[in-house]
């Protein structure tokens, strides 16, 4: 099981320093998200700052860029990293796409399928001058008279898809080189809800086998010598997702429906998002995150063995000050060599 890492940094300099430390500790992929920074710009900074680890967007928003722009950015990042780039794509939610970015969400599964098709076709044809004529309901592409005047590092860059719902998860199994989980994904949820959908999707792709798909589970890790500190640091993350009704089925699956409702009620009654951590129970934290001392967190991470191919570790950030997040990341990075087997 591969150990990968999603670093945090208050500045790009701090982000790249954390990436270098994670690489030195044995992390095989360094992932960057897209919300408070551009995923592709942050990936470029990490590609220039590292030497061995692959660099992945975890994730870049698929619909807020044209497929051609996504394809070009990926080619540049692959060149900058010397063939180490992984293109991780996700849909985002409808409100984010339409209200924040003013782009149509459409039918997201179909939209993602056409986006990935276009990106891959562009990679294959951009240096040959071959015309591209792809029909589509969401992303038609018609390119003539275009030829990239310089070569590419690879014509097939790995494409990973983030998915939580069953239809998008099946699509990831069918067309993806990898699947990336939601920030909360327990081993039991992965085994019982996700893997069967991925297997169904894999079965729809001719000649594809389970080992052809990299299953990447995201695990928010809060490591501290004092268990109370570890739990407190990650409670804001759980509180944030528990306040959203979209995740009702997810919490109910873990037997946490009543506890989620308590968080929702508190939010409706005026509890600010920054205080939702106070409404989160220890049961919720233990079920959905990796929190505790070094040995406890290492044991929890090992619980994904035989289910996930890769674990993407990240420090807690929700509701924490920069100093608190920095301390949490430092403790997680100190544990990383034990998890990767690179400890001296």
Long-range contacts (C-beta under 8 A, 24 or more apart in sequence): 1-304, 1-305, 1-308, 1-309, 1-310, 1-311, 2-28, 2-29, 2-309, 2-310, 2-311, 3-27, 3-28, 3-301, 3-310, 3-311, 3-313, 3-336, 3-339, 3-340, 4-28, 4-29, 4-30, 4-31, 4-56, 4-216, 4-310, 4-311, 4-312, 4-313, 5-29, 5-30, 5-31, 5-312, 5-313, 5-314, 5-336, 6-30, 6-31, 6-32, 6-33, 6-58, 6-218, 6-312, 6-313, 6-314, 7-32, 7-314, 7-329, 8-314, 8-315, 8-317, 8-325, 8-326, 8-329, 10-322, 10-326, 12-37, 12-42, 12-45, 14-326, 15-42, 15-45, 15-46, 16-45, 16-46, 16-48, 16-49, 17-49, 18-329, 18-333, 19-46, 19-49, 19-50, 19-53, 20-49, 20-50, 21-333, 22-53, 22-333, 22-336, 23-50, 23-51, 23-52, 23-53, 25-333, 25-336, 25-337, 25-340, 25-342, 26-336, 26-337, 26-339, 26-340, 26-341, 26-342, 27-53, 27-313, 27-336, 27-340, 28-53, 28-54, 28-310, 28-340, 29-53, 29-54, 29-55, 29-56, 29-86, 29-310, 29-312, 30-54, 30-55, 30-56, 31-56, 31-57, 31-58, 31-88, 31-312, 32-56, 32-57, 32-58, 33-57, 33-58, 33-59, 34-59, 34-60, 34-61, 40-73, 40-77, 43-77, 43-85, 44-76, 44-77, 44-80, 47-77, 47-80, 47-81, 47-84, 47-85, 48-80, 50-81, 50-84, 52-84, 53-84, 54-81, 54-84, 54-85, 54-86, 55-81, 55-84, 55-85, 55-86, 56-85, 56-86, 56-87, 56-88, 56-160, 57-86, 57-87, 57-88, 57-89, 58-88, 58-160, 58-162, 58-180, 58-216, 58-218, 58-312, 59-88, 59-89, 59-90, 59-160, 59-162, 59-180, 60-87, 60-88, 60-89, 60-90, 61-89, 61-90, 61-91, 61-92, 61-96, 61-97, 61-101, 62-89, 62-90, 62-91, 62-92, 62-111, 62-112, 62-115, 63-91, 63-92, 63-97, 63-101, 63-103, 63-104, 63-105, 63-106, 63-111, 63-115, 64-92, 64-97, 64-101, 64-103, 67-114, 67-115, 67-118, 67-119, 67-122, 67-139, 67-141, 68-118, 68-122, 68-141, 68-143, 70-115, 70-119, 71-118, 71-119, 71-122, 71-123, 71-126, 74-119, 74-123, 74-157, 75-123, 75-126, 75-152, 75-153, 75-157, 78-152, 78-153, 78-154, 78-157, 79-152, 79-153, 82-153, 83-153, 83-154, 85-157, 86-157, 86-158, 86-160, 86-178, 87-119, 87-157, 87-158, 87-159, 87-160, 88-159, 88-160, 88-161, 88-162, 88-178, 88-180, 89-115, 89-116, 89-159, 89-160, 89-161, 89-162, 90-161, 90-162, 90-163, 90-180, 91-162, 91-168, 104-138, 106-137, 106-138, 107-137, 107-138, 108-168, 109-167, 109-168, 109-171, 110-137, 110-138, 111-138, 111-139, 112-161, 112-168, 112-171, 113-171, 113-175, 114-138, 114-139, 114-140, 115-139, 116-159, 116-161, 116-175, 116-176, 117-175, 119-159, 120-156, 120-159, 123-152, 123-154, 123-155, 123-156, 123-157, 124-155, 124-156, 126-152, 127-151, 127-152, 158-214, 160-214, 160-216, 164-250, 166-197, 169-194, 169-197, 169-198, 169-201, 170-197, 170-198, 170-200, 170-201, 170-204, 171-201, 172-198, 172-201, 172-213, 173-197, 173-198, 173-199, 173-200, 173-201, 173-202, 173-203, 173-204, 173-205, 173-213, 174-201, 174-202, 174-204, 174-205, 174-208, 175-205, 176-213, 177-212, 177-213, 177-214, 178-213, 178-214, 178-215, 178-216, 178-310, 179-213, 179-214, 179-215, 179-216, 180-216, 180-218, 180-312, 181-216, 181-217, 181-218, 181-312, 182-218, 183-218, 183-220, 183-237, 183-241, 183-314, 184-218, 184-220, 184-237, 184-238, 184-241, 184-247, 184-250, 184-288, 184-289, 185-217, 185-218, 185-219, 186-254, 186-287, 186-288, 187-303, 187-304, 187-307, 188-254, 189-250, 189-253, 189-254, 190-215, 190-217, 190-304, 190-307, 190-308, 191-307, 192-253, 193-253, 195-307, 213-309, 214-309, 214-310, 215-307, 215-308, 215-309, 215-310, 216-308, 216-309, 216-310, 216-311, 216-312, 217-304, 217-307, 217-308, 217-310, 217-311, 217-312, 218-311, 218-312, 218-314, 219-289, 219-290, 219-300, 219-301, 219-304, 219-311, 219-312, 219-313, 219-314, 220-289, 220-290, 220-314, 220-315, 220-316, 221-289, 221-290, 221-291, 221-297, 221-301, 221-313, 221-314, 221-315, 221-316, 221-332, 221-335, 222-289, 222-290, 222-291, 222-292, 222-297, 222-315, 222-316, 222-328, 222-332, 223-291, 223-292, 223-293, 223-294, 223-297, 223-328, 223-331, 223-332, 223-334, 223-335, 224-292, 224-293, 224-328, 224-331, 225-293, 227-291, 227-292, 227-293, 227-296, 230-291, 230-292, 230-293, 230-297, 231-282, 231-285, 231-291, 231-292, 232-277, 233-291, 233-316, 233-320, 233-324, 233-328, 234-285, 234-289, 234-291, 234-316, 235-277, 235-278, 235-280, 235-285, 235-319, 236-274, 236-276, 236-277, 236-316, 236-318, 236-319, 236-320, 237-289, 237-316, 237-317, 237-318, 237-319, 238-277, 238-280, 238-284, 238-285, 238-288, 238-289, 239-263, 239-273, 239-276, 239-277, 239-278, 239-279, 239-280, 239-318, 239-319, 240-273, 240-276, 240-318, 240-319, 242-276, 242-280, 242-284, 243-267, 243-273, 243-276, 251-284, 254-287, 254-288, 255-287, 256-283, 256-284, 256-287, 259-283, 259-284, 260-284, 273-319, 274-319, 276-319, 277-318, 277-319, 289-316, 294-335, 294-338, 297-335, 298-335, 298-338, 298-339, 301-339, 313-339
